[in-house]
C-alpha cells in the first residue's frame, strides 16, 4: 500500500514514520510512505499556502492553486484515493479504516487554519474527521488515521487473529487482559483464564466483551446483530447487573 501525505510540515511525518507499525510495514515491503511538501507547489517566492478569506472574518484559508497542483502531480503515481483531514468530515471509525486499508494508494491531506478553499475541497474523494474538536492542524489526526489504516494492511501485523478480537470489531469492546503476577494486592486473575480450558476461556472473554460494551458503550450494543450464544451470555450479564443494583438500592 502507498500512503501519500501533502503537508506544510513534512518534518512531522519524516520523524515519526520510521517507528512502530510504519517501520514494520516498510521493512516488510507492504507499506510505502511518501511525504510531499505543499510549499513545493506554490508559485511565489515566499511559498505562500494561505490568504485572507473573501468576505472578511478571522483566520486564513489555504489556497486552491497549490492544493490543485499537488494533486495533479500525484497522478504520476497512478490512481490515488484522496482524503481531506478536516473537522467537518465524516467521523473516522474502524469501518472507514478497513475501507481505506483495502486501497492500493491513498492521499491524506491535513487541513489548516479556517480550512481550504472550497474549490479545493471538491478535488477529494472523502472528508474525514477524527472527532468533534479543533486543533492547530491536521497533521496529528492524519498520523492517527495512518496508524489505524497501516495496521490493517494484510501481513503488517505479526498475528492477524488479534484484529478479530480488538475493540470495535463486531461492535464490541475488547475483553479484559491479565498477566503475571496471578495475585496483586488481593486481586486475582479470573479463574476461567487460569483454567487451561480453551472453551471456558473463550466464553469468559465473549461475556466480558458484552458486559464492557453494555456498560461503557451502549451505543455499540444497539448496532449489533447478536448470535444465540451472545444473547444467552448477555442475559447472564443482565442478571448479574440486576443483583448488583438490588444490593445498591438496599443500602
N, C-alpha and C positions, 0 to 999 in steps of 0.2 A: 504494500500500500504506500502511495506517495501522499505526504501531508505538506501542503504549502501554506506559509504564513506571510502575509503582506502587512508590514507594520512600520511605524516611525521609531520604534525602539527594538531593533533587531538583536541588540546585546542581551536582552532578557531571555530570548529563546536560545541564542548560541551558548549561553552559560548553562541552562537547565536541561537541555535536550541530550546531554551526554551522560545523564544519570538515570537510575531506576529503570522503569519499564521502557523508556525510549532507547536507552543504551542496549537493553536486551533485544528489542525489536530490530535495531540497526545491526547488531552483531550477528543475528540470525539471518539477516538479509531479507527480512519481512517488512521492514518499515524504512522508508527514505524520507528525510525531513529537509525541506528547502525553505530557507528564510530569505525574504525579499524586502529590501528597504524601500518604502513608498517614496522617499525623497529622491530616489534614482529616476523617478518617472515625472518629476516636476520640470517646468520649462523656464524658470527664472533663476538668477544667480544665488538667491537666498534659499532656494529649495523649499519654497512655501507650500504647505499642505492644507492650510485653512485660511478662512477670511471671515469678515463680519457678515451676519445674516441680513438678507434683504428684509425690509420691514422693521428693522431695528430689534432691540432686545439684547439681553445679556448673553455672553458666551460667544464662541466661534463655531463655524461649520466647516467640516472637511470638504475640500474642493472636489468637484466631479472629475476634472481633467486627469489628475494623476491616478485616481482610482481606475478610471476607464483605461488609461494607458497600461497600468499594471496588469489588469485583467486581460487586455489584448495580448500582452507579452506572454502570458501564461498559456496561450494557445499553442505555443511552441512545445509544450509538454504533453499535448494531447487533450482529451476530454477531461474536464475537471468539474466536480460538483462544488459550487461556490456558496459559502456560508458567511453571513454577516453577523458578527457578535455584537448585540445591541440590547439594552434593557427593554426595548419594545418588541423583541422577538418572541417566538413560541418558547414555552418553558422547557428547558433541557431535561431529559429523563433517560432511563435505561433503554426504552424502545428507540428513541432517536439515536442514542449511542450505537445500538446494534445496527440500525439502518445505515448510519454513516460508515461503520466498520466494514460493510459489505461493498463500499465503493472502491474502485481501483485508485482514485485520486480525488482528494478534497482540498479546498482552499478555505482557510479561516482568516477572516479579516476583522481585526479588533477596531471597533468604532471609538472615537474620541470626542471630547468637548460636548457640544449640543447634539452631535450626531454627524451624519454625512449628507451631502446634497441629495435630495430625493431622486434626482435623475441618476445618481449612482446606485441608490438602493435597488432600483429596478434591474441592475446587472447581476443580482444574486439570485440563487435558487431558493435560499432559505434564510430567514432571520431568526436568530437564536439568542435566548436569554438564559442566564444561569440562576436567576432569582429576582424577586421584586425589591431590588435595591440598586443604588447607583454608586459606582466607584470611579476613580480618576481616569480609568481607561480600560479597554477590553483585553489587554494582554494576559492578565491573570485568569479571567474567565476562559480565554482561548486555551491556555495551558490546561485548565481543568477539563475542558472538552477533549483536548488532545489525549490526555491521560486516560479518560474513560473510554475513548474510541480505540486507542492503541492496544489496550489490554484485551480487547475483544477480537482483534485480528487473529484468525486461526494460526496456532503454532507459537504465538508470542509467550503465552503463559506455559510454565512447565507442566502444570496439572490443570487441564481444561475442565475436568469434572467439577472443580471448585466453583466455576462460573454458574453451574446449575443450582448451587445452594446459597449463593450470595444474597444479601438483602436486595429486595425489589424483584428478584427472579420469581416469576409466578405470583406477583403481587403479595409476597410475604417477606417480612423481615427475617434476617438470618437468626438461627438459634444461638443460645449462649455457648461460650467456649471456656474450657478449663485446661490447665496444665499443672505440672508439679509446683508445690507440694500437694499431696492428697488432702491435707487439712491445714488451714491457715486461720489462726485466731478464732478457733471454734467453728469455722465454716468448712464443710467438707464438699468435695466433688460429688455431684449426684451419683447415687448407687448405680443407676442404669448405665452411666458412662464407664463405670469400673467393672461392669458385669462380664464383659467379653462376649456378650450375646449381641450379635450384629442386628438382629431384628428388633430387639429391645431398645438398642441404641437408636436405630432409625426412627422408631415410633416416638421415643422421647424427644428427639430433635424436631420432628414434624410437629408434635404437640407444643413444644416450646416456641417454635416459629409462629404458630397460630396464636398462642397466648400473647407473645410480644407484639404482634401486629395488631391484635384486638385492642390492647392497652395503649400502644404508642401511636399507631397509625390506622385508626378505624376506617379512614377514607380508602385505604388499600383493600381492606376486607370487603368493602362494598363492591369493589370492582371484580372480585374473584369468582370464578366458577369452581365450586367445591366438588371433590370426589366423595364417594360414600365414606371412605376411610377418614377423610378430613372432617366431614360432617360429624362423624362419631366422636372424633377427638375434640372437636370444637364444643360438642355437648358436654364432654367431661370438663373442659375448661370452664364452661358456663357454670356447672355445678360447683366446682372448686371456688369460683369467684363469689357465687351466692353464699357459700359458707363463710367466706371472709367478710362479706357485707353484713351477714347476720351477727357475727361477733362484734363488728364495729358498732352496730346500732344497739347492741345490748349494753354497751358501756355508757 
